Amino acid sequence: MKLFIDECLSPQLAARLNAAGRHDAVHPLHSAEGTWTALQATLAFLEGPGKPLDMIVNHVLEIDRSGGMTLLPLPPYPAKP
């Protein structure tokens, strides 16, 4: 699975995921041209309808292997007992 690790998280997460051999993880500090291109496409997608912040809060953006993007709402948090 290809993962883009948020810049707020440690770049060590990407390094450890890659070392395990099960995932292809990229952190912004280690980004390659392909990651830059994907990030720009993501930003263009989010800016397309107007207000990116309104779109991304409580949503996840899924990107498939062909580059297609789907914005989905996050599932609700379970109610506290």
Backbone as JSON, one array per atom type, in Angstrom:
{
  "sequence": "MKLFIDECLSPQLAARLNAAGRHDAVHPLHSAEGTWTALQATLAFLEGPGKPLDMIVNHVLEIDRSGGMTLLPLPPYPAKP",
  "N": [[0.85, -1.16, 0.0], [0.55, 2.23, -0.82], [1.49, 5.01, 1.01], [1.0, 8.33, 2.17], [2.59, 10.13, 4.44], [1.54, 12.34, 6.91], [2.82, 15.65, 7.33], [2.97, 16.51, 9.93], [3.59, 14.35, 11.42], [6.22, 12.13, 12.45], [9.05, 11.72, 10.28], [10.22, 9.3, 10.63], [8.25, 7.39, 10.77], [7.54, 6.84, 8.1], [9.99, 5.8, 7.25], [10.21, 3.49, 8.85], [7.92, 2.03, 8.06], [8.58, 1.55, 5.39], [10.93, 0.06, 5.74], [9.91, -2.27, 6.8], [8.95, -3.48, 4.59], [6.36, -3.89, 3.66], [4.88, -1.73, 2.83], [4.75, 1.29, 0.84], [5.84, 4.11, 1.8], [5.75, 7.66, 2.04], [7.14, 10.63, 3.18], [6.77, 14.19, 3.51], [9.32, 15.37, 3.86], [10.94, 13.65, 2.54], [10.16, 13.73, -0.05], [9.57, 12.96, -3.48], [9.58, 13.78, -7.01], [7.22, 12.64, -8.03], [5.58, 12.56, -5.77], [5.3, 15.27, -5.27], [3.87, 16.03, -7.54], [1.5, 14.55, -7.12], [0.63, 15.75, -4.76], [0.1, 18.36, -5.66], [-1.97, 17.82, -7.47], [-3.88, 16.91, -5.67], [-4.34, 19.24, -4.14], [-5.41, 20.88, -6.15], [-7.76, 19.48, -6.68], [-9.1, 19.78, -4.23], [-9.39, 22.54, -4.14], [-11.01, 23.03, -6.29], [-14.02, 22.96, -6.05], [-14.35, 25.21, -4.41], [-14.21, 26.05, -1.33], [-11.66, 24.73, 0.27], [-11.17, 24.07, 3.0], [-13.71, 23.64, 4.07], [-14.34, 21.33, 2.77], [-12.41, 19.37, 3.5], [-12.4, 19.09, 6.29], [-13.34, 16.72, 8.61], [-13.44, 14.76, 6.66], [-12.09, 12.36, 4.35], [-9.71, 12.04, 1.79], [-9.54, 9.89, -0.79], [-7.26, 8.39, -2.98], [-6.97, 6.67, -5.91], [-5.07, 4.09, -7.69], [-4.93, 4.97, -10.33], [-5.02, 7.66, -10.07], [-7.46, 8.79, -9.67], [-9.76, 10.6, -7.62], [-11.62, 10.56, -4.6], [-13.76, 12.05, -2.35], [-14.66, 11.4, 0.89], [-16.91, 11.22, 3.7], [-15.79, 11.13, 7.11], [-16.29, 8.31, 9.25], [-18.79, 8.4, 11.88], [-17.89, 9.2, 15.27], [-17.85, 6.76, 17.86], [-20.47, 6.77, 20.28], [-19.96, 7.99, 23.58], [-20.0, 5.98, 26.49]],
  "CA": [[0.0, 0.0, 0.0], [1.3, 3.47, -0.86], [1.0, 5.92, 2.04], [1.6, 9.65, 2.29], [2.59, 10.42, 5.88], [1.33, 13.76, 7.19], [4.03, 16.35, 7.74], [2.97, 16.68, 11.39], [4.09, 13.11, 12.0], [7.66, 11.93, 12.29], [9.5, 11.02, 9.06], [10.62, 7.94, 10.99], [7.13, 6.48, 10.47], [7.7, 6.41, 6.71], [11.19, 4.96, 7.17], [9.92, 2.18, 9.45], [6.99, 1.32, 7.18], [9.34, 1.09, 4.22], [11.88, -0.97, 6.18], [9.16, -3.51, 7.02], [8.76, -4.09, 3.28], [4.95, -4.12, 3.32], [4.25, -0.51, 2.35], [5.56, 2.32, 0.19], [5.44, 5.32, 2.52], [6.47, 8.87, 1.69], [6.97, 11.79, 4.06], [7.15, 15.39, 2.74], [10.76, 15.63, 3.92], [11.61, 12.72, 1.63], [9.31, 13.66, -1.24], [10.14, 12.89, -4.82], [8.78, 14.53, -7.97], [5.89, 12.03, -8.11], [4.82, 12.99, -4.6], [4.98, 16.68, -5.49], [2.82, 16.05, -8.54], [0.29, 14.06, -6.48], [0.18, 16.77, -3.83], [-0.49, 19.46, -6.42], [-3.26, 17.35, -7.99], [-4.78, 16.89, -4.52], [-4.72, 20.62, -3.83], [-6.3, 21.35, -7.22], [-9.04, 18.82, -6.46], [-9.74, 20.39, -3.06], [-9.7, 23.93, -4.43], [-11.96, 23.09, -7.39], [-15.37, 23.39, -5.69], [-14.42, 26.49, -3.71], [-13.61, 26.2, -0.01], [-11.01, 23.47, 0.64], [-11.31, 23.75, 4.42], [-15.05, 23.08, 4.28], [-14.37, 19.99, 2.19], [-11.5, 18.39, 4.09], [-12.69, 18.86, 7.7], [-14.16, 15.52, 8.85], [-13.47, 13.96, 5.44], [-10.83, 11.75, 3.9], [-9.59, 12.02, 0.34], [-8.93, 8.65, -1.27], [-6.68, 8.48, -4.32], [-6.71, 5.32, -6.4], [-3.83, 3.91, -8.44], [-4.96, 5.72, -11.59], [-5.04, 9.08, -9.76], [-8.82, 9.23, -9.4], [-9.93, 11.05, -6.24], [-12.96, 10.49, -4.04], [-13.86, 12.65, -1.02], [-15.63, 10.65, 1.68], [-17.01, 11.67, 5.09], [-15.29, 10.2, 8.12], [-17.39, 7.68, 10.0], [-19.02, 9.09, 13.16], [-17.25, 8.63, 16.46], [-18.82, 6.03, 18.71], [-20.97, 7.53, 21.43], [-19.32, 7.63, 24.86], [-20.99, 5.36, 27.41]],
  "C": [[0.9, 1.24, 0.0], [0.67, 4.45, 0.12], [1.74, 7.25, 1.97], [1.46, 10.04, 3.74], [2.48, 11.93, 6.09], [2.6, 14.41, 7.72], [4.1, 16.58, 9.24], [3.53, 15.45, 12.11], [5.58, 12.95, 11.68], [7.98, 11.25, 10.95], [9.95, 9.6, 9.35], [9.5, 6.93, 10.73], [7.26, 5.95, 9.05], [8.89, 5.47, 6.59], [10.92, 3.57, 7.72], [8.94, 1.37, 8.61], [7.71, 0.76, 5.96], [10.29, -0.04, 4.59], [11.17, -2.31, 6.4], [8.86, -4.22, 5.7], [7.32, -4.33, 2.86], [4.28, -2.92, 2.68], [5.26, 0.38, 1.65], [5.11, 3.64, 0.79], [6.35, 6.48, 2.16], [6.13, 9.95, 2.7], [7.4, 13.02, 3.28], [8.64, 15.7, 2.77], [11.55, 14.75, 2.96], [10.92, 12.68, 0.27], [10.11, 13.65, -2.53], [9.21, 13.65, -5.77], [7.36, 13.96, -8.08], [5.0, 12.45, -6.95], [4.39, 14.44, -4.76], [3.83, 16.81, -6.48], [1.49, 15.61, -7.93], [-0.26, 15.09, -5.5], [-0.48, 17.94, -4.56], [-1.85, 19.06, -7.0], [-4.3, 17.32, -6.87], [-5.26, 18.29, -4.18], [-5.66, 21.18, -4.89], [-7.69, 20.75, -7.05], [-9.79, 19.5, -5.33], [-10.15, 21.84, -3.32], [-10.77, 24.08, -5.51], [-13.34, 23.59, -7.01], [-15.44, 24.7, -4.91], [-13.65, 26.57, -2.41], [-12.99, 24.88, 0.45], [-11.21, 23.09, 2.1], [-12.67, 23.14, 4.72], [-15.13, 21.64, 3.77], [-13.59, 18.99, 3.02], [-11.78, 18.13, 5.57], [-13.69, 17.71, 7.82], [-14.37, 14.69, 7.59], [-12.1, 13.35, 5.18], [-10.85, 11.75, 2.38], [-8.85, 10.75, -0.06], [-8.46, 8.86, -2.7], [-6.37, 7.07, -4.79], [-5.44, 5.28, -7.26], [-3.78, 4.71, -9.73], [-4.97, 7.23, -11.36], [-6.43, 9.63, -9.53], [-9.0, 9.56, -7.92], [-11.4, 11.01, -5.83], [-12.92, 11.07, -2.63], [-14.98, 11.96, -0.27], [-15.71, 11.21, 3.09], [-16.39, 10.64, 6.03], [-16.46, 9.55, 8.82], [-17.58, 8.41, 11.33], [-18.26, 8.4, 14.28], [-18.28, 7.86, 17.25], [-19.23, 6.91, 19.9], [-20.26, 7.05, 22.7], [-20.38, 7.05, 25.79], [-21.26, 6.23, 28.61]]
}
